[in-house]
Amino acid sequence: MKLKDKQAMRQLAKVELSQRLAGAQKEFVEAKWRWETGESKDVHLPGKKRKEIARLKTWLTEKGGEK
């Protein structure tokens, strides 16, 4: 994720961050499942999604939202 993207995401409302968090969690589960079944050769994708989830949770906490 580029710095401009991070700055733009940080400016989003809590509701939108929560929606993106739910989407990222779903993508993480799907990416992990695809890698475990051998459909995907990108072994780094689950880790990238996990980091994205952590960033979103951090921004929600900064805004005073729930995890």
Buried (B, 14 or more C-beta within 10 A) or exposed (E): EEEEEEEEBEEBEEEEBBEBBEEBBEBBEBBBEBBEEEEBEEEEBBEBBBEBBEBBBEBBEEEEBEE
